Amino acid sequence: MATIHFEWTKEMSVGESTIDAQHQKLLAQVNKVIDAMVLGKESEEVANALAFFEQYINEHLAYEEN
């Protein structure tokens, strides 16, 4: 079964290593959620991903604001 994955490219870079690394982690987590949904993984994996997104949003946006 084919799934859609997002891949980091140099065009996505904002030129700031910490923000770029955070964005790469975000894409990796999005890919995990896609896989979990397509492959019918346990709901715990999706719940863990949602918890990641909540934490990520708070930390990432605070970092960008600083």
JOWOCOR-V97824 format. One record per run of one state. SS is the DSSP state (~ for helix, > for strand, _ for the rest). FROM is the first residue (numbers start at 1). TO is the last residue. If there is no record, write none. Layout:
# JOWOCOR-V97824
SS & FROM & TO
SS & FROM & TO
This chain:
# JOWOCOR-V97824
_ & 1 & 9
~ & 10 & 12
_ & 13 & 16
~ & 17 & 38
_ & 39 & 42
~ & 43 & 65
_ & 66 & 66
